[in-house]
Amino acid sequence: MAMKRLHISSPTAEDTPKHKKSKTDGLTAPMPTEESGEADGWTKVEKRKQKKSKKAVLKLDATQPKFMYNNAEIIKRNHAIGIDEIRQLVVHIIADAPPPNWLRIDNTPLIQRVVALLIPGLTPEVLSLPPIPTSATVNPNIPLSIPLLPRTPDAGLPPNVPFIAATFSHACPTRAPGDMYRMHSILSAFFHGPVSGEERNKRVAQRLISENVKNQAPEQYLLTLEQMIENEYPIPSYMADVFEKPAGWLETPELPKQGLLEEALEKGKNATKAKIYSIDCEMCLTEDGKELTRVSIIDYYTEVVIYDQLVKPAKPITDYLTRWSGITAEALGPVTTTLSQVQAHIMRLLSPPPANPFSSSIPAPPPPTPILLGHSLESDLKALKICHPQCIDTALMYNHPRGRPLKPGLAWLTKKWCGREIQTRGEGGHDPEEDARACLSLLKKKLEAGPGFGEFKADMESIFERMARSTRRAGGAVGSIRSAVVDHGNPSVMHGNKANTSLGCSGDAEVLKGLMEVIPSHEFAFGRFMALADINGWTTPKSSPDAPAPPPAEPPTPETLKPIYEILNTQLKTLHASLPPRTALVIFTGHSDPRRMAQLNAKKALFDNALRNGKTDDLSPDVRWTMSDGRELEGAVELAKRGLLFLGIKQ
């Protein structure tokens, strides 16, 4: 039996009837004629029954939540619906964002939960939809009507994913974020946005208070245990049992707890300051992956280099990564220092001094555990194979312009907030002493200017933080909205790190299984199906700036695509059938084919890199960047940004 379409329509204000007929499976019962009614003698009764039934349907229809596109508002726009507006729609339904002006939502409080699916690859061609109009006389942002499924074989071939046509009545064009040369992250735009006005005012007030206090203690920027776990720091066993140390790993000893007398004596005199060491490591690739090849440590208070050592990896080096590490075969040739020797030296810096067994006086309390300072310090600790409890991370102390979970680069931070450039040696790679000094400068700048220094005016937050702060849902306490992310890879360290539940998956089948597990117990759930994008070659690893543009891959054949379409269609039908009543289903594709955009950007990056290094004469004519290429890139970016949105509510 054909699936009943969800309650979605897209009339304009002028042609909206007062009572729209409810949609059925596309079949209408034959109405009795007056002649047949008079012949049977039941005309009046039959009409009353029909009238009563019609009233019941209208009454039921009036109490159901539904979506209706506001074409009058959409026509006024010069752009399609943005990914950020889809995020705001979700937050409006489930939390406390204001209603969108491009969509009318009837009986919003009756919607119990929202399920959002990102499915790149569902293009108009795949769904047998008319192409998005490009004529200057036609508005390309108006929702497209989805044709009903053919009822008979001779009525035409069904679309590749018939679930969409059977479930939704319209496809709304969307536009991905980005500039004229690039498309920005769909996930970042969906999961992160500006804080509300009320929350921004609270943050400004807190910032003013903190700046007036002028707290000069570096300890205020120590990472919490939650931050360390969230950013995959190696955790000492006495802090939390979340990191199993492999062979060869060490951890800073835990200080013995002080008694009441020792605490009182410590407070009665000037407490000893914790030492702070700024550290940076460089690595090379070996048979076992990245291994330590240099470490540099600087004392925070004296700014003196107290340790700078090249290290010989245990396994043969396969790539010196010179353009990043600055390490060469000539530099490492005479080095014999091993990782274990470096660990022993650093542990002497981080551990309390041993007690004097010959002293008869009362031993003084041990000094505080030293603090390690670095940029994305978890990488350095993993290279050193050391777990340490006291860490300050400049990548978390300062904000990325687009907000979390993105982290700012050290070179960008140093130029932006300290006014000097680092990492300018080009092919010569990074200098770990220079990077460690940059971290010192960034911490001192933060202490001088206050906690608000290095933050951006447009404060950003995760969609999950916004939901957790809301009290709108029935039962209404803060934190009552439960959220879940089910995605490929490890979403718990990226866009799902603020959700109540975050499930990593290795394929679409696991995504489906995970969604069906979490939806009944969560008010919001997000999932991503990637098989269609993968088979089309839309997902490719990032290339280095000097890598040549990848050759265009052969498009998959219809025979290859057919089983992918069928599996996706079955997965969507299975998920929809499992949804509880009054669940809003939001499906968006995010973007179109990005391959041509990626090829042109790779070509542009190759040319720009050669231009910076003065090597443009070495380039062949076919890889030189021209004005024609620039115009083609702009067009390819605009095409790649196009996507579709499908909205519905399961009744």
N, C-alpha and C positions, 0 to 999 in steps of 0.2 A: 504494500500500500504506500502511496506517495506520502512523504512527510509533510505535515501541515506547515506552511510558512509562518515564521514568527511575526509578531505585530510590528511591522515597520512600513512606513509610507513616506512619500516625498511630494505632497501637493503644495502648490503655492497658496498664499493667503486668499487669492481671488477665487480659485476653483475648489476650495475646501467645502464640501457639503456639510450640513448640520449633522446628519447621521450617515456615516459611511457604512456600506454593507460589509458585514464581516466576511473575511476570506475563508473559504473551505478548501477542500483538496482540488478545487478547480471544477467540480461537478455541481450543477444546480438541479434541485428537484423540479420536475415539471409542475407548473402551476395549473390548477384546474380551471377550465374555461367556464364562462357563465352558462353556456348551453349545457355542458355536461352536468354542472351543478343543479340547474333547474330540472333536468331530466331525472336526476336521482332524488331531488327533493331535499338536499342537504346543503344547499348553497350557503345559507346564512350561518349555520353551525360551523361549516368548514372555514369560512372567512373569519369567524371569531377565534377559532383555534389558531389559524395562521397569524392573526393580529396579536393574540396573547403570546404565542411563541416568539414572534418578532420583538415584542416588548421585553421579553425575558432575555433574549440575545443582546438587545441594546443595553439593558441594565447590567448584564454581566460584562459586556464590553466596556462600559463606562467605569467599572471598578477594577479593570486590569491595567497594570503598568504597561506603557508602550512608548516607542520612540517615533518621532515624526520630524523629518528634516525641515528646516525653515529656509526654503528656497529664496524668499524675499531678502533675507539677511545674507545668504551665501552669494547672491548676485551682486551685492554691493562690494564684495571683496575683489582685490586684484591678485589674490593668491588662494591656493587650496588649503584645506584643513591641515594644520601642522601636527606633528607628533606630540608636541607639548600640549596641544588642545585635546588630544585623545587622553593624555595623562590627566588633564584637568577634569575631563568628563568622568573618568573613573573615580577621582577623588570627590567629585560632587555627589556621585551616586552613593558611595560607600562611606564618605566622611563629611567634610564641611566646606568644600570649595563652592564658590558661587556657580549658578547654572550657566551653561553655555548659551550664547545668543543664536548659534547656528542650528540648534536642535531643541525641539520641544519634547519634554519628558512628562508623561502623565503618570500620576500616582507613584512618584519616586520612592516614598517611604515603604511601599510594598515590596520593593526589590530587596531580596534577602542577601544576595551575594553577587560578585562580579568575577567572571573568568575572562581573562585577556590572553589571546593567542597571537603570537607573531609568526607568520608563515611566509617568508620571502619566496618568491617564485610563482605566486598566484597572480599571473598577469591577465589582462583582458583577453589575450589570445588563448590562454589555457582555459579560461572560463567561457569562451565563445561569446564575449561581450563586444559591443561596438567599440572601436578605438576611442580614446579620449580625444575630443575635437581639438584641432589646431587652427581652425579658421578664426580670423580676427573678429568675425561677426557672431561667433558662438562662444558662450562662457564655458570654459573647460572645467570649471569647479562644481558644476551642478551634478548631483548624484545621478548615476546611470541606472536606468530601469533594467533589471535582470529578467530576460525572457523566461517564461515558464518552461518546464521540461516537456519535450515532445511526448504526446500521448500514444502515438502509433509509430511503427518503424518507418513508414513512408513520410512522416512529418519532419524528418531530418535526424541527424546524428545528435545524441546527447552530448553535453560538454564533458570535458575530461574529468572534472570533479563535480558530479551532479549534486552533491550535498549542498553546495553553495546556492545553486538555483532552486533547490527544493526547500531551503531554509530561509533565505533572505530575499527581499524584494528589490533592494537597491544596493549599488556599490558606490561609495562616496570617494571621489579622488582625494588623495592626500599628497603632502609635499614634505620630504625629509629635510632636516636642517643642514646648513652648510653655507659656503660662500660660492663665488663664481667659479672657483677652480677645484673645490673639494666638497664631498658630502661628509657631514659629521656623523658621529655614532648615533644610531637609532636607539640603542639600549640606553645610552647616557641621557638622551633627550626625553625618553619615556620615564626613566626611573628617578631623574633629578630635575628640580625646578626651583624657582625663587620661593622663599618663605612667604607666608601671608603677611599682610600689613601689620596685624596685631603682633605676630611673632617677631617681626623686624623691629618694632618699637621696643619690645621687651629686651631684645638683644642689644639694641643701642643703649638702653638704660644700664644694662649690666656692664657693657663695655666702658661707659663713662665712669661707673663706680670703680671698676677694676683699674682704670687709668689714673684715677685720683689717688688710689691707694699706693701706687708705685711700688709694687712688690718686686724687689730686686733678686729674689731667690731663684736660682736656676731650677731648683727641685719642683717648682710649680709646673714644669713642662715634662716631668717624668711620665713615661707611658704607663697607663693602667694595665692590669693583667688582661682585661678585655681587649684593649687596643693591641697588645702584644699577640694575643691569640688570633685576633681578626687579621693581622698583617703577617701571620705565619712566622713569628719569631720563635727561635728555639728556647723553650721555657725551662728553667731549673726545676728539678723534681720536687723541691720543697715549696714551690709556689703553686703548682698545679700538675696533676698527673695527666698531661695531654701530649707530652713529647717523649718518645722513647729514644734514648740516646744510643746510636749505633756504636760499634767498637771504634775507639780512637777519639771519642768526644769527652770533653771536660766541662765542669760547671763551677762557677764561683762559689766558695763555701758560704753557708748561711751563718750570719753572725749570731752568737748566743744571745738569748733574750736577757735584757737587764732586769735586775730586781728593783724593788721600790727605792732602796737606798741609793743604788747607782743612778737611777733616773733623777732623784732629787739632787744629788751631787752634780750631775751633768747640767741640770737646769740652773743651778746656783752659780755656775761659771760660764764663761763664753764657750758655747758648744763648738766642737771641732768641725770645720767645714769639710764636706765630702770633696775629695779630689775629683776633677773632671778631666777626662782624656778624650780628645777628638781623634777619631781613628778612620782610616780609609785603606781599603785593600784593592789590589789588582789581581786578576785571575787570567790564566791561560787554559786552553782546552787540552785535555789529555784523553787517554782511552777510557777513563772513568768519569768524564765530564769536566766541569770547571774545577780547577785546583788553584790554591793560593800561590802567587809568585812574588808578591811584594806587600809589605804592610808598613804604614807610617803612623806614628802616634805623637800628638802634640799636647803638652800640658795647657789647660785652659787659662790658668791664672798667669803663668809666666810666658806663654806663647813660645816656649822652647821645644824643639823636637827632642823627645826623650828616647825614641826608638824608630829606626828606619832600616828595614832589612829585606834583602832579596831572599827568596825561598826556592829551593829546588824541589819540584813536585816528585812524588814517589813513582809516578808512571811517565812514560815517554810523552812529550808534548806533540800534539797533532796540529795545533794552530796557536801561535803566540798572541793572536788578537791585538797586534801591535797598534793599530789605529785607535783602539780604545784603551788598552792596558799600558802602552808605552814600553812593553817588554820586548826585547830582541834576543836572538840566540847568542849574540856576542855578549850581552849583559849577563845572561844566566850561565854562560860557559864555565867560569871559575867558581861558581857558588856551590857550597856544600851544606849550607844550613837547611835543616829539615823542618817540616811542620811541627813535629813534637818539640823541637828546641824552641821554636817561636811560641808555642803554647806555654811551655815552662816559664819563659820570660814574662809573658803577659799575665800569667796566673800569679806571679810574684807581685806584679803591680796591683792586681785586683784583690788579693787575699790579705787578711790582717796579719801583722807581723807576729812571728812565734813568740810565746812567753819565755822570759828568762828563767830557767830552772834554778839558777843560783841566787836569785833576788829574794830577800826576806821581807820586802815591803809589799803592801797591798797592791796587786796589779791594777793598773789603770784600765778603764774600759777600752775595748778596741775602737779604732777610728771607724767612722761610717764607711760603708761599702762605696768604693769609687763609682762614679757615673761615667758611662760611655756615651759619647756624642757622635753622631754620624748622619749620613743621608741615605735613607733606605738601609738602615743599619742591620736589618735582618740578613741581608746578603753578605755583609762583612763577617757577621758572627757565624754564618753557615760555612764560609770559606775557612775561618779559623777553627771551626768545630768546637765552639765554646758557647755555653749557655750562661747568660748574665742577667741579674734581676733589675738593675738600675740603668735605664736607657732613655735617651732623648733623641728624637728623630726629626731632623729639619724637614723631611718630606711630609711629615704629619703636623708639624708645628706651624707651617705656612700652608696657604690654600692654593689650589690650582684655579685658574680663572673660571673654569667650567664646573668647579666644585668636586666633591667626593663622588665616586671612589678614585677619581684621577689624582695622580700625584705630580707636583711640579718638578721639573728638572733642576739640578743643582746649578748649572751654568745660567739658566734663566733666572732663578731666584737671586743669584749673586749679582747679576747685572741689573735686575729690577730694583732690588732693595739695598744693595751695597754700592751700586754705581761702578762696578769694575767687571772686566771680562776675565773668564777663566776658560780652560780647555780650548785654547786657541792654537795649539801646536799642530792641528790638522792631522796628517798621517803619523805624526810623532806620538799620538795618543795622549792619555791623561797623566797628570802628575799627582800621585796620592797625597803628597805634602800640600800641594796647592788646594786640593779638594778638602783636606782636613782643616786647613786654615779658613776656607770659605764657610765651613760649618761653624767654626768659632765666631766669625764675624756675624753670621746670621743669628746666633743665639744672643750675642751681645746687643745687636740691634733690637731684638725682640724685648730684651730686658730694659733697655733704655726707653723705648717708645711705648711699651705696654702691650697687653695681650691682643689689642685690636690691630696692632701693626702687622701688615702683610695680609690682611683680609680685604675682600672686595666689597664694594658698596652693595651690590646685588647678592645678598647672602643666599646661598643655595642649601637645599636639604633633600634628603631622600624621600620618595613617595611613601616609604614605610614609616619614616619619622613623622610625616604629616598625618598619616592614618593613626599612628599610635597616640598622637596628641589629641585627637578628636574625641568628643564626647557625644557625637550625634546619634550613634546607633542605639537601639532599644537596649536597655540595661545599663546604659550610658556611661560607665566610668572610663577614665583615661586608660588606654591600653586594652580596651575591650574588643577592638578590631584586630583580628588575627589574619596574618598575611603569609603567603607561601610563594616561593619561586622554584619552578622545576625546569631545569635547563641543561643544555650540553655543557660538558666540562665541569668546572668547580665554581658555581655562582656564589658560593658562600664567601669567597674572597673578593668578589667584584660587585655586581649590581644587586645580588641577593644578600649582602652582608648585614642588612638591617631588618630583614624579614624574620618573622617568628620561625618559619621553617624554610630551609634551603636544601634542595635535593640536586645533586649532580648526576648527570646521565651520560651514557655513551651512545645513545641512538634514540630515534623517535619512538620506538616501542617502549623504551624505559620512560620517556617523557609522558606518554599516554598512561602508563601504569602509575607513575608518580602523581599525576594530576587526579586520577580517579581515587587515589588514596587520600589526598589532602583536601579536596574540594568540600566534602561534607563537614569538616571541622574548621574551615577557614572562611572568612568573609570575602577575602580577595585572593585569587590565585593567578599566577602568570606561568605560561608555558611557551616553548618555542619549538616548532617543527622545522628541521633543516634539510631533510632528505631531498626535497625538490631543488633547493638552492645548490646543494652539493653536487647533484647529478648534472646540473647545468653549468658547473664550474664557476659559480658566483663567489665561492669562498676560497680565497687563496692566502697563503702566508705572506706577511709583510716582507718586502725585499729591502736590501740596503740601498743607500742613495746612489752608489756607483754600479748597481746591478743593471744589466740591460733590460729593456722592456720585455716581458714574457710574451712568447709567441701565442697568437690566438688559438685556443683549443678547438678541436673539432666538436661541433654541436652534437648532442646525443640524438640518436635516431628515434623515430616514433615507437619502434619496437622496444627500445630501452626505456623510454619514458612511460609507456603504458602501465607496467606493473607498479611504478612509483606512484602514478596517479591513483591507481586502484587501492593501494595500501593506504595512502593519505585519506582517500574518501572513506574507507572503512574505519580508520582511526577517528575521523571527525564524527561519523555517525555513532560510533561506540561511545565516544565522550559525551556527545549531545544526549544520547539516551540515558546516560548515568547522571545527568545534571538534576539537582533538586528543583522543584517548581519555583518559579519567580527568580530564576538566575539570569542575570544579564550576560549575554555572550558577545564579546568584543573581539573580532578578528581583524587584524591589520597586517598588510604585507610589508610595510616599511619603505620599500624602494623597488626599483625595476633593475634591469640587467646592468651591473656596474662594470662590466669587463672592459668596454672601450674606454671609459673614464680612467680605469686603473692603468691600462696600457699607456694612455697619453700622459698620465701623471708620472709614471715610471720614466718615460722618455724625457719629460721636463726636468725631473729630479737629476737624471744622468747629465743633462746639459748644464743645469745650474751648478752641480758639483764640479764639473770640468771647468766652468767659468770661474768659480771661486779659486780653483787651484791653478788657473792659467794654462789649462791643457786643452782648450777648445780646438787647437790646430790638429790634435790627434784624432778628432772625431770625424767619422765618415759623413758625407752629406745626408745620408738617410736617417741619421740620429741627431742632426742639428735641429734646434727648436726654432720654428718660424711663426710669423703672425698668423698664418693659416692654421697652424697647429693650435694656437691659442684660441682662435674662434671655434675650431672643432671641439676643443676641450670644454669650452663654455656650453656648447650645445649638448655634449655627452653628459655633462654634470646635470643639466636640467632634465634630461631624459631619465637619468639614473635616480633622480630624486622623486620620481612619480611613484605613487603607491595607491592602494585601495583600502577602504574601510568598510566593514560589514557589521551592522548592529542588530541585535535582536534580544528578545526576552522569552525564555521558555516558560509557558504558562502551566 
